Amino acid sequence: MKNVKLWLAIISLIIVMSFYMADIVTIDNVKANEANLRDFIEEHYGLSVLLFFVACMLFINSPIPLAAPLKVLGGYFFGFYWGTFYNIGATLLACLVGFGVSRYTFKDLFEKRYYDRLKTIENEIETNGFYYFLSLRLVMVVPYFLINILAGLSRISFRKYATSTLAGITPASFIYANGGNMLEQITSLQDIFRFDIILSLAVVALISLCPVIIKKYSYKSS
C-alpha cells in the first residue's frame, strides 16, 4: 500500500507539472525562442537529447496532451531522421515505464478486487493482446498513458507489449518528425494529421486485428 500511495503522489505531481507546462510548450512560444533553443542544443546536444527523453517520459504518462507537440519539436530541432529515432526511443521508453509502474504497483491490488469479474477479458488479452494494443497505438484514439495503465493491469507478457508498442508507435513517430520539418508552414497539430493520414492509420489498425478475427471465425466454424 505504501508503494501505491507513493506512485499516486508521483503521478499527481506529473499531472500538476503538465498543467504548468501546457502554456509553455506551444508552437508559438518555440518559434519565438527558436534561436536561443538552437544555440542551447548545439552547445549541449547530449543534455538536450536527455531532457527530451525525460520530458517525453513525463508527458506521455500524463493525461495532459503535451506529448504530441513535444514530439513535433523533436523533428523540428533534431531533424527528420534523428527526430524520428529519438521520438521512437523516447516514446518506447515512456510506454515501458508507464507499463512497469502499472504492473508492479497496481496489478496485484487490481487482480484481488476485480480478476474474478474480468477473467474472460484477461484471458483474451493474454492470448491476443499483441494485436489489440498494436491497433490502439496505430489508431491514436486512446491516450498512450491509458494504454500503458491498461496493459500493465492485464496479463499480456512484457515481450508482446514491448513489440506491439514499438510497431505501433513507429508510423506516428515518422509523422511527428515530418511535421517538425514543416513547422514553419503549420500552426497546429491538425495541419499534420490530415484526414487521409488518419484514415490510413485507421485502416492499418483494422488490418492488424485481422489475425484475431480470423482466429475467432475459424474457431467458431470448427
BABA-898860 format. One record per residue (C-alpha): x, y, z; residue in one letter. Coordinates in nm, 2 decimals. Each point is the difference from the previous one (the first is absolute). Layout:
      px      py      pz  code
       X       Y       Z     a
...
END
This chain:
      px      py      pz  code
    0.00    0.00    0.00     m
    0.29    0.23    0.07     k
    0.13   -0.04   -0.36     n
   -0.35    0.07   -0.13     v
   -0.02    0.32    0.20     k
    0.35    0.10   -0.12     l
   -0.08   -0.05   -0.36     w
   -0.33    0.18    0.02     l
    0.18    0.30    0.15     a
    0.26   -0.02   -0.29     i
   -0.27   -0.02   -0.26     i
   -0.19    0.29    0.16     s
    0.33    0.20   -0.02     l
    0.04   -0.08   -0.37     i
   -0.35    0.11   -0.07     i
    0.05    0.33    0.18     v
    0.33    0.06   -0.19     m
   -0.18   -0.08   -0.32     s
   -0.26    0.27    0.07     f
    0.28    0.25    0.07     y
    0.18   -0.09   -0.32     m
   -0.31    0.01   -0.22     a
    0.03    0.37   -0.05     d
    0.38   -0.02   -0.06     i
    0.04   -0.28   -0.25     v
   -0.19    0.15   -0.29     t
    0.10    0.05   -0.36     i
   -0.02    0.38    0.02     d
    0.23    0.01    0.31     n
    0.25   -0.23   -0.16     v
    0.01    0.21   -0.32     k
    0.05    0.32    0.21     a
    0.30   -0.16    0.18     n
    0.13   -0.21   -0.28     e
    0.35    0.17   -0.02     a
    0.07   -0.05    0.37     n
   -0.12   -0.36    0.00     l
    0.21   -0.09   -0.31     r
    0.31    0.16    0.17     d
   -0.07   -0.20    0.31     f
   -0.04   -0.33   -0.19     i
    0.32    0.07   -0.20     e
    0.20    0.07    0.31     e
   -0.16   -0.28    0.21     h
   -0.11   -0.26   -0.24     y
    0.02   -0.30    0.22     g
   -0.18    0.18    0.29     l
   -0.27    0.12   -0.25     s
   -0.07   -0.36   -0.11     v
   -0.01   -0.11    0.36     l
   -0.25    0.28    0.09     l
   -0.21   -0.10   -0.30     f
   -0.02   -0.36    0.12     f
   -0.08    0.10    0.35     v
   -0.27    0.24   -0.12     a
   -0.15   -0.26   -0.22     c
    0.00   -0.25    0.29     m
   -0.19    0.24    0.22     l
   -0.25    0.14   -0.25     f
   -0.08   -0.33   -0.18     i
   -0.10   -0.14    0.34     n
   -0.22    0.31    0.08     s
   -0.36    0.06   -0.10     p
    0.10    0.35   -0.12     i
    0.05   -0.01   -0.38     p
    0.36    0.14   -0.01     l
    0.18   -0.30   -0.15     a
   -0.11    0.06   -0.36     a
    0.13    0.36   -0.03     p
    0.32   -0.11    0.18     l
    0.06   -0.27   -0.26     k
   -0.06    0.24   -0.28     v
    0.26    0.22    0.16     l
    0.23   -0.30    0.00     g
   -0.02   -0.01   -0.38     g
    0.04    0.38   -0.02     y
    0.32    0.03    0.20     f
    0.17   -0.34   -0.06     f
   -0.10   -0.04   -0.36     g
   -0.22   -0.26   -0.17     f
    0.23   -0.30    0.04     y
    0.13    0.06    0.35     w
   -0.33    0.14    0.10     g
   -0.18   -0.32   -0.11     t
    0.27   -0.21    0.18     f
   -0.03    0.20    0.32     y
   -0.38    0.00   -0.02     n
   -0.02   -0.38   -0.03     i
    0.26   -0.05    0.28     g
   -0.15    0.25    0.24     a
   -0.36   -0.11   -0.06     t
    0.09   -0.37    0.04     l
    0.19    0.07    0.33     l
   -0.29    0.21    0.13     a
   -0.26   -0.27   -0.08     c
    0.22   -0.27    0.16     l
    0.04    0.21    0.31     v
   -0.38    0.06    0.02     g
   -0.06   -0.37   -0.05     f
    0.25   -0.09    0.27     g
   -0.14    0.24    0.25     v
   -0.36   -0.13   -0.06     s
    0.10   -0.37    0.01     r
    0.23    0.00    0.30     y
   -0.19    0.25    0.21     t
   -0.37   -0.05   -0.08     f
   -0.05   -0.34   -0.16     k
   -0.02   -0.21    0.31     d
   -0.25    0.24    0.16     l
   -0.20    0.00   -0.32     f
   -0.01   -0.38   -0.03     e
   -0.10   -0.05    0.36     k
   -0.30    0.22   -0.05     r
   -0.11   -0.06   -0.36     y
    0.16   -0.31   -0.15     y
   -0.30   -0.22    0.06     d
   -0.22    0.24   -0.19     r
    0.24    0.06   -0.28     l
    0.15   -0.35   -0.04     k
   -0.13   -0.05   -0.36     t
    0.14    0.34   -0.11     i
    0.33   -0.07    0.17     e
    0.03   -0.33   -0.18     n
   -0.08    0.16   -0.33     e
    0.26    0.27    0.04     i
    0.26   -0.25    0.11     e
   -0.06   -0.19   -0.32     t
   -0.06    0.28   -0.26     n
    0.12    0.31    0.19     g
    0.28    0.06   -0.25     f
   -0.25    0.07   -0.28     y
   -0.24    0.20    0.22     y
    0.27    0.23    0.14     f
    0.16    0.03   -0.34     l
   -0.32    0.13   -0.15     s
   -0.06    0.24    0.29     l
    0.35    0.15   -0.06     r
   -0.06    0.03   -0.38     l
   -0.34    0.16    0.01     v
    0.11    0.26    0.27     m
   -0.34    0.05    0.15     v
    0.07   -0.14    0.35     v
    0.26    0.21    0.18     p
    0.34   -0.17    0.05     y
    0.00    0.04    0.37     f
   -0.33   -0.19    0.03     l
    0.12   -0.28   -0.23     i
    0.31   -0.03    0.22     n
   -0.21   -0.04    0.31     i
   -0.24   -0.25   -0.15     l
    0.28   -0.21   -0.14     a
    0.17    0.00    0.34     g
   -0.32   -0.12    0.17     l
   -0.05   -0.27   -0.26     s
    0.18   -0.33   -0.04     r
    0.17    0.08   -0.33     i
    0.37   -0.10    0.01     s
    0.27    0.27    0.01     f
    0.14   -0.13   -0.33     r
   -0.33    0.02   -0.18     k
   -0.07    0.34    0.14     y
    0.34    0.15   -0.09     a
   -0.02   -0.15   -0.35     t
   -0.35    0.13   -0.06     s
    0.09    0.34    0.13     t
    0.31    0.03   -0.22     l
   -0.20   -0.10   -0.31     a
   -0.29    0.23    0.09     g
    0.19    0.32    0.08     i
    0.23   -0.01   -0.30     t
   -0.24    0.14   -0.26     p
   -0.10    0.29    0.22     a
    0.36    0.08    0.09     s
    0.07    0.04   -0.37     f
   -0.30    0.23   -0.03     i
    0.10    0.21    0.30     y
    0.36    0.04   -0.12     a
   -0.12    0.09   -0.35     n
   -0.24    0.26    0.15     g
    0.30    0.15    0.18     g
    0.17    0.05   -0.33     n
   -0.31    0.19   -0.12     m
   -0.04    0.20    0.32     l
    0.05    0.33   -0.17     e
   -0.30   -0.07   -0.22     q
   -0.24   -0.13    0.26     i
   -0.18    0.16    0.29     t
   -0.15   -0.31    0.18     s
    0.02   -0.38    0.02     l
   -0.31   -0.02   -0.22     q
    0.21    0.12   -0.29     d
    0.22   -0.32    0.05     i
   -0.27   -0.26    0.04     f
   -0.21    0.05   -0.31     r
   -0.30   -0.21   -0.07     f
    0.18   -0.23   -0.24     d
    0.27   -0.07    0.25     i
   -0.25   -0.08    0.28     i
   -0.19   -0.22   -0.24     l
    0.31   -0.19   -0.10     s
    0.10   -0.06    0.36     l
   -0.36   -0.12    0.08     a
    0.01   -0.24   -0.29     v
    0.34   -0.14    0.12     v
   -0.14   -0.03    0.35     a
   -0.29   -0.20   -0.13     l
    0.23   -0.22   -0.21     i
    0.20   -0.07    0.32     s
   -0.31   -0.16    0.15     l
   -0.05   -0.24   -0.28     c
    0.19   -0.29    0.16     p
   -0.23    0.03    0.30     v
   -0.31    0.01   -0.21     i
    0.11   -0.29   -0.22     i
    0.09   -0.21    0.31     k
   -0.34    0.06    0.16     k
   -0.18   -0.07   -0.33     y
    0.20   -0.32   -0.05     s
   -0.07   -0.11    0.36     y
   -0.38    0.05   -0.04     k
    0.00   -0.18   -0.34     s
    0.18   -0.31    0.14     s
END
